[in-house]
Amino acid sequence: MTNTESAPGPTRKSSARTATTKAADPSSIQVRNPGTGEIVGTVPDETADSVAAKVRELRLYQPEWEEIGPEGRKVLLLKFQDWLFDNTDRLATILQSETGKARVDALIDPSFSADVIGYYARRAGEFLADEHPTPHSPLAKVKRLSTVYRPYPVVGVITPWNFPMAMPVMDAFPALAAGAAVLLKPSEVTPLSALELAAGWAEIGAPPVFSVATGAGATGAAVIDNVDYVQFTGSTATGRKIAVACAERMIPYSLELGGKDPAIVLADADIDRAAHGITFGGMFNSGQVCLSVERVYVEAPVYDEFVAKLTANVKALRQGLDGRVPKYDVGALANENQTAIVQRHVDEAIAAGAKALTGGKRAGFGTAFEPTVLVDVDHTMSCITEETFGPTLPVIKVADEAEAIRLANDSIYGLSASVWTGDKERGARIARQLDVGAVNINDVFANLFSYALPMGGWRLSGVGARWGGAEGVRKYCRQQAITTPILPPAQKELFWQPYSVPKILLAVAAMRAAGARGIRRLDLPAVLKLRGGNK
Ligand code: NAD
């Protein structure tokens, strides 16, 4: 079901607006609504000099931001959370204008962003508190040991276009909560929402420790040249370039990359729930979610029933260009490039013998592509081997659980997976055999809404992870080890020169006694030899 109505435009013009096509002015980029083709903004294509200047300014203000500590930062982060709530409708409209998303999908971004910020604002104090680990040996108990978390001064966050507000917030705000300053480089396709974030940060009176540089790949490369840590979300191909650039500068990085997430439907599953869940998992945000379901493996006894129910659900989706009042379930794709990939995957599958039970072609407005179910698919087709990032659900019949696991693992990616079964223990057992960073049992995306869990890809889906409770802020910190004496200071420690052989023998014997096992604790041939050598 396809329809269009006039899409809302942004209600506030930003002085700096970015996007998809290069404007006549070589120093700016035009942002288009992919559902209508209309230009909705223009932003600067920032140069390396401009990026370097922004990082210099961030470095000026970061020490104070670190100094006020997690409790001081919490006040401002929660004020920003209020700003998000107060501006949700306006922000959703801007976001919708640069993505062509369904209204409901656009409304999710600001609310999800507020939720992430609240979690890290409130918990950062606990997560960043100094730790005092127990010394590994009784001999080390003469010191108080401290692990201290100190932020990287400037973190560069580079993001894609699929969630123009949530994506930046998911990583930039945990870094801010850690005490780092952040330079965000949003996608050139959807920079308007990111600029609104920066405007909101200034509006609440927060210090200038968060800024945005707009532009394409060259601007992103300049960010890497200037910052102390890089958090990247985007394609695997770009992620590889980022890793090389970071290695050249010897700076740490974390990469959240592409995926090809499998769903496994077992014969004991609730087929209605599986069909609804997988419809949502494949079609939410027009399939442009890193964790989208992109492959479905169904046990033979329930294959026909599942395919019939899935196809009915997908057919019933309402597709169109929403206004301010939510009317549709599925909108447009982010750009023509994306539509071309989806079309190629569908065309190649059909040419090789697959069938589209519904969809299979462009939806008739802007970049939109019809929600599509593909069957008679095999494991060599591009719709199975490559990331599609669009509204397609290829379905494959499998003989049993073992074949489903084998095919699910037959991918270069390893982001997440879902298992649909009536037996939770069976689901958990299968989860441990899947080579992916997250598994949702009888659900999709649940890990995305669980900030206490790490969200990271295995294989070519990533390096490192975001979130994971305390790790989500600690990753933006350097760990500093501090030892403080407990005993009153002696003039000279046992091992300090000039060496006293009897004292060193005593110390070595004590180390053996503390560190060795069984008889070796007392057997001192090495010590005696040392004494012999010194006679
Ligand atoms: P992309 O890799 O083309 O671009 C991502 C960002 O990198 C953009 O801001 C771009 O300007 C920038 N960039 C490009 N070249 C660069 C370079 N040489 N140096 C520095 N920056 C550079 O990705 P995309 O098409 O915008 O996004 C879609 C991809 O993102 C998909 O593969 C999707 O799976 C992935 N993604 C992953 C996650 C995750 O959490 N794993 C989440 C969302 C999207």
Residues whose N, C-alpha, C, O or C-beta is under 5 A from the ligand:
A	BS01	NAD	I158 T159 P160 W161 K185 P186 S187 E188 G215 A216 G217 G220 A221 T233 G234 S235 T236 T238 K241 E256 L257 G258 G259 C290 S461
